[in-house]
Amino acid sequence: MRLGLLVYFLRKALGNIRTNPFLSMVTLSTIAISMLILGLFSLIYLNVQQSLHQMGGELQITAYLQETVSSEQAKVLRSKVADWPEVEGITYISKEQALARFRSQLREYAGILEGLKENPLPASLELTLMAQYGRSGNIKELSTRLGRLPGVAEVQYGRKWMAKLRVFVEVMKLVGITVGGLLLIATIFVISNTIKLTFYSRREELEIMRLVGATDFFIKAPFLIEGLLHGLGGALLAAGGLSLLTLFLFSHLDLPLRLAMMAGSLPTGQLVAGFLGLGLLLGVLGSMVSLRRFLRP
Amino acid sequence: MIQLYHVYKAYGGDQYALHDVTLTADKGDFLFITGPSGAGKTTLLKLIFCAEPATRGQLLVDGVNLQRLKRSGIPYLRRKIGVVFQDFKLLGERTVFANVGLTLEVTGRPRAYIEKKVRQVLRLVGLDAKENHLCCRLSGGEQQRVAIARAVAANPIIVLADEPTGNLDDEITLEILELFREINRRGTTVVLATHNRELIRKVPGAKVGMLRQGRLVAAGVAKQVMAQRSALEMSSQGVL
């Protein structure tokens, strides 16, 4: 397409927007709000998922050993488990080390341990897992395998809250997809309606254009560009709004350390690019829905 | 240039707006389509510029068979045909310049060309001093001239005009007719639908196709056709 023609279409599209600025404002706001809500869902989902990923790497499983297991036997057990592919690191904590750690955790209350005749704490093996195994949900299988080893009395890991977090992420995903999908459909409808109204207000001119030899493409192009501009404008507003909102949330809310640490990286460039792409797509789809109906022979 | 062979146009059922019409107009012809209201004059013009399809028959415009023309080809055919509509179809809130330039805009012509060409045709119709006037502020005769300027701006090979002098006084009517004759002298085929026989008498060398209730009842050179019709009418009055 010639540059001059593209400029002509762009000028016509901007003329359409200027013809009804209020309608354009409403359309832009609707697109921006829909995408902002969608963006918030995406952001929360992505962050929780990212947290899960990170926590998976740091996930520890503790295997408490039976009283009868000697330190030599424990070391054999340690080297055996260390060879498992899921295990990133393994540390043997003797009874004495466990007591010392407990004492240091108790700090000023450590005195209560003075009355003990013997050390009640068991020796243990502390396992750190590879990130991919922490995520893929086979921790349970690993702990069962660990529990079956001779000399292991009990296995513990943060099973419950991990499971809850995973359910939360799945629910978030489902709600996000449903709400987002509905909002996107609504956005397409709003853009389509705006184009329809512009088309209607210019129907006389368009009819004359058709009679004097305008092709369907020539008539459609400015409306498609109008839809694109609305989509793009709405996406930019939403991206800006999302950035401001996240910055505000992270600077004004008392968040746990882990979430607060992510504040600097939000929202990502990829998310903004995705927003713009989605905005363009919505604009084109919205326009096409209207134009298809109007330009039917 | 325009060939109609046994053309029929029905608007549902057996009601024919055009019934077995065979008519031709060669390059450079001035053709009047005449007949009373409801005779099918407007319908005939609509078929020629593809506003409506014929129900039956063959219709060729500049060698293109309209019955086989695809929807995507219609705009390109219309660019060869300038149409002056009965109701002008002007954009009242736009300037004379914008209205005339529209025909050239839709073909994607550059701005400089449009400016030059629009001024040229406005000079032809005598409206060069009013290019920035809004069309709604012009008189009926002036609006008709704008419509003619728009029809000829893209150098069409055919100009169709539907009752172009319908609401104009005698003096303006003659001026408008003279404009069409000038356009025709420049080599453009002109097809003018009118019920005004006086107009036809002013162009004795033109061709005439006379319609009545959708049927072509007479065709030939204006002078002869008009003489025939007058004789027929006089004899029928004598019988009565």
Interface residues (C-beta under 8 A of the other chain):
Chain A: R2 G4 L5 Y8 E204 E205 E207 I208 M209 R210 L211 V212 G213 A214 T215 D216 F218 P297
Chain B: F49 A51 R71 S72 P75 Y76 R78 R79 V83 F85 K89 L91 L102 T103 E105 V106 T107 G108 P110 R111 R150 A154
